[in-house]
Amino acid sequence: MVVIDVMGSWRPNCHDEAPFLQSLYAKYHAKGLEVVALDFEQPDQLADPQRLRVFIQRYGLQYTVLLAGDRHDVNAKLPQAVNLDAWPTTFFVGRDGLVKSVHVGFTNPGSGPRDIETRAGVEREVAELLAAGHARANRGHRL
């Protein structure tokens, strides 16, 4: 399964989500989880995305991070995500290639119980999607 994170290094909530995604990646990568971040930046960062490099280094990101372009071009580059205007937006794609769910925004530790619930819910969803894909693979179905 793949988690696709539409993010920007300029957004505070993306700073909250990135280390969490890294922890999921570290925990579940061997079980089939891939994480890909599509980073949309402010125009001044496109020629030399120094802020993105610092972001990746700061959180020790080992998953794939792609510089996807100007933040104003997100809807042109991802037209299927109609009127996308929330940072981050995270797509959960099953092993069958279909989007299983979409999460908009991300909490921070200051949100207290809501943050704990959000993180637990996302991890549960990842584990369930991985288990569902694993069960299909064991039955001999094509993935």
KEGU-67946 format. One line per 10 residues: their letters; for each residue x, y, z of N, C-alpha, C. Coordinates in pm, 1 decimal, decimal comma. Each point is the difference from the previous one (the first is absolute). Layout:
BEGIN
a) X:Y:Z:X:Y:Z:X:Y:Z  ...
end
This chain:
BEGIN
mvvidvmgsw) 83,8:-117,7:0,0:-83,8:117,7:0,0:87,7:123,2:0,0  -56,5:111,1:-43,9:75,3:124,6:-10,1:-75,5:112,0:70,9  74,1:76,7:76,9:-51,8:123,6:57,2:59,2:112,7:-83,8  -87,3:79,8:-59,0:44,7:115,3:-79,5:-35,3:124,9:78,3  102,1:74,7:35,5:-16,8:118,6:83,6:22,3:125,1:-84,1  -102,9:79,4:-16,5:12,3:128,6:-69,4:32,9:101,6:108,2  121,0:55,2:-8,3:49,3:82,1:110,2:81,9:118,2:-49,8  36,4:84,9:94,1:88,3:112,1:-27,7:85,7:26,2:122,2  127,6:20,4:-19,5:89,7:22,0:113,5:-29,4:132,1:71,4  -83,5:81,3:-58,5:-37,2:130,5:55,0:-120,7:-9,9:93,7
rpnchdeapf) -63,2:-115,6:7,9:-122,7:-16,1:79,7:29,8:-64,5:135,1  -41,0:63,1:110,0:25,7:-55,3:133,7:-55,5:-140,9:19,7  -118,6:-28,8:-49,9:-57,8:-132,7:21,7:77,7:-107,7:-75,6  66,4:37,7:-107,3:84,0:-96,4:-71,2:121,8:-35,6:85,6  45,4:94,3:81,0:109,7:-26,8:93,8:-46,0:-96,3:109,4  -126,5:3,8:34,3:-53,4:-93,7:99,0:-17,1:-138,9:-60,2  -40,0:-6,2:-126,1:-29,6:-128,0:-62,9:125,4:-75,3:-44,1  101,2:68,9:-48,5:117,5:-66,4:-58,9:68,9:-98,2:95,2  30,6:37,3:123,7:65,4:-99,1:86,4:-91,6:-118,7:32,6  -130,6:23,2:2,4:-93,7:-109,3:21,8:1,3:-95,3:-118,8
lqslyakyha) -2,0:54,8:-122,6:7,5:-85,0:-118,4:131,7:-77,1:-3,0  107,5:64,3:42,7:129,1:-69,0:5,0:-6,1:-116,9:97,7  -65,5:18,7:113,7:-10,1:-110,6:96,5:-83,5:-114,9:-57,4  -108,3:34,2:-72,2:-79,2:-105,5:-65,7:82,9:-72,3:-105,0  74,4:76,0:-76,8:84,0:-58,3:-104,5:101,6:-96,8:61,0  64,7:42,6:107,3:99,2:-85,2:65,5:-64,2:-127,5:54,4  -119,6:11,0:52,6:-67,4:-114,1:61,4:-59,1:-97,0:-102,0  -54,1:52,4:-110,7:-77,5:-82,8:-92,2:61,2:-18,6:-139,1  112,7:61,7:-27,4:58,6:-10,2:-134,6:28,3:-145,9:-37,4  54,2:-76,0:92,1:31,2:-140,5:-28,5:-126,0:-82,4:-26,4
kglevvaldf) -115,6:51,5:41,9:-127,0:-70,2:-21,8:-70,7:47,9:-126,3  64,3:94,8:-72,6:-56,1:42,9:-127,7:-44,7:144,6:-8,0  23,4:79,0:103,2:-39,7:141,3:-4,4:103,2:82,6:-75,5  -48,4:79,9:-91,5:81,5:102,8:-65,2:-63,0:134,7:33,2  82,0:99,5:20,0:-46,7:136,1:23,0:66,3:88,0:-104,7  -80,5:81,9:-66,1:51,2:95,2:-98,8:-59,6:135,9:33,0  86,4:97,1:21,2:-45,4:136,3:25,3:14,8:80,2:-128,7  -107,4:68,4:-37,2:2,8:93,3:-113,0:5,3:139,2:59,6  116,6:61,2:-8,1:23,2:129,7:63,7:-28,3:113,5:-97,7  -93,8:84,9:36,5:-30,8:119,7:-77,4:51,9:119,1:78,2
eqpdqladpq) 87,8:75,6:-61,4:70,4:107,1:69,0:-44,7:139,3:-44,0  43,2:96,4:77,2:-17,7:139,3:-38,4:97,9:28,3:-113,8  -35,9:91,8:-90,0:80,7:22,4:-120,9:148,5:25,2:25,4  35,1:70,3:105,7:141,5:31,2:24,7:82,4:-123,2:36,7  -63,9:-110,4:31,9:71,3:-121,8:39,2:22,2:-96,8:-116,9  -61,1:26,8:-113,9:6,8:-96,5:-109,5:139,0:-12,2:-62,0  69,1:110,3:-18,0:132,1:-4,3:-61,7:103,5:-63,4:92,8  -13,5:24,7:129,4:92,7:-55,7:98,8:-80,0:-35,0:124,6  -53,9:-121,6:5,1:-89,0:-38,1:110,2:73,8:-28,8:131,8  71,7:99,6:46,8:77,7:-14,6:123,3:-89,2:-36,8:118,3
rlrvfiqryg) -115,0:63,4:10,4:-90,2:-27,8:112,7:-44,9:-146,5:-1,9  -26,5:-54,8:-118,4:-39,6:-139,8:-10,6:114,3:-92,0:42,1  121,5:31,2:-41,1:114,7:-82,7:40,7:15,0:-0,5:152,0  -17,5:115,6:62,9:8,0:8,8:146,0:-113,2:-80,1:63,9  -118,8:9,8:-56,3:-117,8:-74,1:47,2:28,6:-150,8:-0,1  51,2:-50,0:-110,1:31,1:-142,7:-13,4:104,9:-41,4:103,1  102,5:80,4:12,6:107,7:-30,6:94,6:-49,0:9,9:144,8  -75,2:102,5:30,8:-47,3:22,7:137,1:-79,8:-119,8:52,9  -84,0:-56,8:-85,1:-86,4:-109,7:43,5:55,2:-137,3:-39,0  118,3:-4,0:-59,0:62,2:-127,1:-35,9:-85,2:-83,0:-94,4
lqytvllagd) -62,5:67,3:-97,5:-92,6:-68,6:-89,3:74,4:-97,6:-89,7  -43,8:-124,4:2,7:59,4:-103,9:-83,4:-93,2:-39,5:-113,6  -122,6:47,7:4,5:-92,4:-28,4:-109,0:21,6:100,7:-112,4  -60,2:-27,0:-114,3:19,0:82,8:-118,4:-69,8:134,5:14,6  73,5:106,9:-26,9:-54,7:136,1:-0,9:31,5:59,6:-136,4  -105,4:36,9:-72,2:15,7:56,9:-134,1:-39,5:146,1:0,6  81,8:85,1:-59,4:-35,3:140,5:-17,9:-96,3:5,9:-117,8  -128,2:23,9:30,2:-105,4:-10,7:-101,4:-30,1:131,1:-71,1  47,2:111,4:54,6:-21,9:127,1:-66,9:-50,9:107,6:92,7  -50,9:105,0:-61,1:-53,3:116,5:69,7:-130,8:-36,4:70,2
rhdvnaklpq) -17,1:50,0:120,5:-120,8:-33,6:76,7:-127,6:44,8:-69,3  8,5:98,7:-85,4:-117,6:48,1:-72,2:-39,0:-92,1:-115,6  88,4:-94,8:-33,3:-25,7:-92,3:-111,2:-53,4:-135,2:45,3  -28,7:-14,0:128,5:-39,5:-131,2:52,0:-124,2:-54,8:-70,9  -98,7:82,4:-26,6:-122,1:-48,3:-64,7:22,5:-35,4:-147,2  89,6:70,6:-66,6:32,4:-34,1:-138,5:78,0:-131,7:-6,9  84,8:-24,8:98,6:82,2:-121,3:-0,2:-73,8:-120,4:56,4  -100,2:23,7:83,1:-80,0:-108,7:57,8:-148,5:27,9:-24,8  -42,6:0,1:-126,8:-137,4:39,6:-31,0:-106,6:-93,1:58,0  36,9:-124,6:29,6:-97,5:-92,2:57,7:-36,4:39,4:142,9
avnldawptt) 87,9:70,9:66,3:-24,9:47,5:136,1:-65,9:137,8:-11,6  -124,8:1,9:-33,1:-73,5:122,0:-33,3:8,9:101,8:113,4  43,4:121,1:-35,7:8,8:113,9:92,9:84,4:-28,5:123,1  106,3:-72,9:-17,0:89,9:-28,5:111,1:57,9:130,2:52,6  -23,1:28,5:125,9:52,1:122,5:60,0:22,1:-18,4:149,7  46,8:-117,3:38,1:29,5:-27,3:140,3:138,5:-63,7:7,3  78,4:47,2:93,9:138,9:-44,1:12,5:21,5:-55,1:139,4  35,8:-121,4:15,1:15,9:-103,5:-100,7:-133,3:-66,3:-34,1  -2,4:-65,9:-113,2:-108,2:-92,0:-36,6:68,0:-132,8:-30,0  -52,5:-105,7:59,0:65,1:-129,8:-8,0:-95,4:-102,3:-59,5
ffvgrdglvk) 46,6:-67,4:-104,5:-77,2:-102,5:-69,6:53,8:-137,5:39,6  -91,1:-91,3:31,0:35,9:-136,4:34,4:-42,1:-89,9:-116,5  98,7:-56,3:-68,4:-23,1:-77,9:-121,0:27,5:-146,9:30,3  -99,6:-83,0:-24,4:14,0:-143,2:23,7:88,9:-65,6:-102,8  30,4:-125,5:23,0:84,9:-76,0:-93,0:-65,4:-18,0:-135,7  -131,5:23,0:-6,8:-70,6:-9,3:-127,5:8,7:129,0:-80,6  69,1:101,2:54,9:17,4:126,3:-70,8:-113,3:99,1:18,6  -98,8:-34,9:80,0:-114,3:88,9:22,4:16,2:77,3:129,3  -44,5:125,6:-2,1:2,8:82,6:120,5:-104,9:-53,6:96,2  44,0:-35,7:118,7:-89,3:-57,0:101,1:-55,0:107,0:93,2
svhvgftnpg) 80,1:103,3:25,6:-47,8:111,3:82,4:91,1:119,8:-19,2  -50,1:114,4:45,8:73,7:125,7:-8,0:-12,1:69,1:135,4  112,3:44,9:51,0:-1,1:77,0:124,5:44,9:142,1:-32,0  -72,0:95,1:50,7:30,0:140,6:-25,5:50,0:63,7:128,9  115,3:67,2:-8,5:58,4:64,3:116,4:68,7:-101,4:89,7  58,6:50,6:107,0:63,5:-86,8:98,5:6,4:74,7:131,6  -21,3:-72,2:107,3:1,3:60,8:132,2:143,5:19,1:48,1  13,9:68,5:113,7:130,8:13,5:62,9:-12,5:-39,7:146,8  112,0:-23,2:66,4:-6,5:-43,9:138,9:-80,8:93,7:90,4  -8,5:127,7:-34,7:-78,5:94,6:78,2:-149,4:-28,1:-5,6
sgprdietra) -41,4:-85,4:-92,6:-141,2:-36,3:-11,8:-41,9:-103,6:104,0  95,7:-48,3:78,7:-29,3:-93,1:108,2:-59,7:-131,2:-47,5  -114,3:-38,9:58,3:-61,1:-129,4:-33,5:-33,9:-14,3:-148,7  -34,8:108,9:-63,8:-32,3:-6,3:-143,1:121,5:-43,1:-81,3  117,9:48,9:36,9:123,3:-38,0:-69,0:27,7:-148,6:19,7  -16,4:-47,5:120,9:21,9:-142,0:29,6:-97,3:-85,6:-81,3  -125,0:40,9:-7,8:-101,4:-73,6:-76,9:31,7:1,2:-149,0  43,0:115,7:-51,3:33,6:10,3:-142,4:113,2:-94,5:-35,4  106,5:4,0:76,7:116,7:-84,4:-27,8:-35,7:-148,0:10,6  -76,0:-36,0:102,4:-39,9:-140,1:16,4:-89,7:-44,5:-115,3
gverevaell) -90,4:87,1:-42,9:-89,4:-33,7:-111,0:75,0:-19,5:-129,9  96,2:87,0:-27,7:79,2:-13,5:-123,3:81,9:-128,6:4,8  62,3:-28,0:112,3:79,9:-122,3:9,4:-88,5:-124,3:-13,9  -116,8:3,0:60,3:-93,6:-112,5:-12,0:-39,0:-20,8:-146,7  -25,2:110,3:-70,1:-38,5:-8,7:-140,4:112,5:-60,5:-84,7  122,4:42,8:24,3:114,5:-55,0:-72,4:12,3:-149,7:27,5  -8,2:-38,9:125,8:12,9:-141,2:36,2:-110,6:-83,5:-65,2  -122,1:52,1:-1,7:-112,0:-73,2:-59,8:16,9:-14,3:-150,8  43,5:106,1:-66,1:20,5:-7,3:-145,6:113,5:-95,3:-35,0  105,0:0,0:80,1:108,8:-94,3:-23,6:-47,1:-143,2:22,4
aagharanrg) -76,9:-21,6:104,0:-50,3:-134,3:29,8:-95,0:-47,7:-109,4  -84,2:88,6:-49,2:-93,5:-37,0:-107,0:76,0:-38,3:-126,3  101,8:74,3:-33,6:80,6:-31,6:-117,6:76,6:-129,3:18,0  48,8:-24,2:121,1:73,8:-122,9:29,6:-92,0:-121,4:-10,4  -121,7:14,1:48,2:-95,4:-110,9:-6,7:-31,1:-35,3:-145,6  -17,3:101,4:-85,4:-24,4:-25,0:-142,0:119,1:-69,5:-63,6  120,3:43,3:35,3:119,9:-58,9:-57,4:11,4:-147,5:38,7  -36,5:-32,5:121,8:8,6:-138,3:45,1:-104,6:-88,4:-66,7  -107,2:57,8:-51,5:-102,8:-77,3:-69,5:35,4:-17,0:-147,8  109,2:60,3:-43,7:42,6:-16,9:-137,6:-60,9:100,1:-96,2
hrl) -69,1:99,6:48,3:-55,8:101,8:-89,7:109,9:93,6:-47,2  -17,1:46,3:-118,3:94,6:94,6:-56,1:-14,0:134,4:70,3  110,6:60,2:37,7:-2,7:131,1:67,3:13,1:111,5:-98,2
end
